[in-house]
Amino acid sequence: MNKSSIVILTYNGLGDSALCIDSIRQYTPKDKYEIIVVDNHSTDGTVGWLKNQKDIRLIENQENKGFAAGCNQGIGIAEKGNDILLLNNDTMVTPCWLENLQACLHSAENIGAVGPVSNYCSNGQQITANFNERGSIFAFANTYNRAKPRYEQKIKLVGFCMLIKREVVDTVGLLDERFFPGNYEDDDYSFRIEQAGYCLMLSQNTFVYHSGSVSFQKDPIKFRQVLAENAHRFADKWGFQSVYSTFVRTDVLALMQEKPERELSVLEVGCACGATLLKIKDLYPHAKLYGLESNPNAAAVAASFADVKDWDVEQMPLPYEEQSFDYILFADVLEHLRNPGRVLQNMKRYLKQGGYILASIPNIMHYSVMNGLLCGRFTYEDAGILDRTHLRFFTLSEIRNLFIGCQYEVVTIQSKMLPQYENDKPIVDKLVSVSGENMRAQYNTYQYLVKARYTADEAQLPQR
């Protein structure tokens, strides 16, 4: 087990910081870590408490330098050769946590960083944790963290707890301080690690408790403003939006329902950075992954683990052998195409006999759109059903017609609904009063998930 330099930032929140540091002392081998705390000008007694802790190396800032700059200060004084562990002060570590993270990090040379699961985390790192009070957190983790190791490759890791190899820090450099005061610096660092040829792993057998964005949530308006500003900074730097391009479409993947050991061949059209493809690899380890992505910057990320091409799906023929794929995925793609029917027709030659198209398609009949129309509005937006980049719009009937017209068998169409506010129900009731109760489900459906099968007769199969 390598030694780790645990870098913690504090900005007030003395109670959380004390719990975090006490948990490190209790659940971490004493000779395998050092604690470095960088205080960003706390005013609640945090500095005084930290100065009384003999096992802490303290950097005391006279202003709030932000998360990235503070972490960089801590990394700068870390013991030479130590791995670097970035840890939020609103966490509590648990039995075997560092041993498990270290085991994952050093299980392969190409692993650059690793993170744990938690009760509060984005990016697929959150689990349902069975505890009701502080004492039971550690009882839960004592069992959970002793399970058989299971690792999952990720597109990015959340920086609330991230263990990074020292050689990676030396190669990639420090965190980008443009993401002030915080958020998106961990996304940026994740992509830089991958750009350097390393992969990121989630240690599924390591649980770390996280209270969750405590310092930011004290001012939610400011928090949202910071998120928006740093999202723009990230997009300007990388050429794609981090949240949109790394979202895993678990709703679409739920339609696959294959045995884990099956050797599947899967093509995702519009794969972005490949997060959904990577999840397929986790669910089906023997799957062969392919992707088409028109954004070259996002395609370059996905190409590090899948066969991804910078290609417009409406440009035919595709760069693949015919009858190649068990599944072709269109997750929120068909509505962006000039001629989705022609694309679906062309896809038949690339599907194996009995292969499937999986698609998610927004529903123009959703009550939010219908209510706008009744009020004389059809206003395009940055995202959602009326995304300004949508070229086509679909109802349930038109979705069926699209696939049946292209000679697919529609296996299932599932409705995906969003939480409905109390003042939305009268809108739906009024719409139903005009069109009939049988339309209620369509008004409530935000998006449809489609599974369609290609079942051409042998004589009709495309010839090689």
Secondary structure, DSSP 8 states (H G I E B T S, - for coil): ---EEEEEEESS-HHHHHHHHHHHHHHS-GGGEEEEEEE----SSHHHHHHT-TTEEEEE-SS---HHHHHHHHHHTS-TT-EEEEE-TTEE--TTHHHHHHHHHTSSTTEEEEEEEBSS-STT-B-----SSHHHHHHHHHHHTTS---EEEES---TTEEEE-HHHHHHH-S--TTS-SSSSHHHHHHHHHHHTT-EEEEEEEEE-EE--SHHHHTSHHHHHHHHHHHHHHHHHHHSS-HHHHT---HHHHTTT---TT---EEEEET-TTSHHHHHHHHH-TT-EEEEE-S-HHHHHHHTTTSEEE---TTSSS-SS-SS-EEEEEEES-GGG-S-HHHHHHHHGGGEEEEEEEEEEEE-TTSHHHHHHHHTT----BSSSTTBTT------HHHHHHHHHHTT-EEEEEEEEE----GGGHHHHHHHHHHH-GGGHHHHHEEEEEEEEE----GGGS---
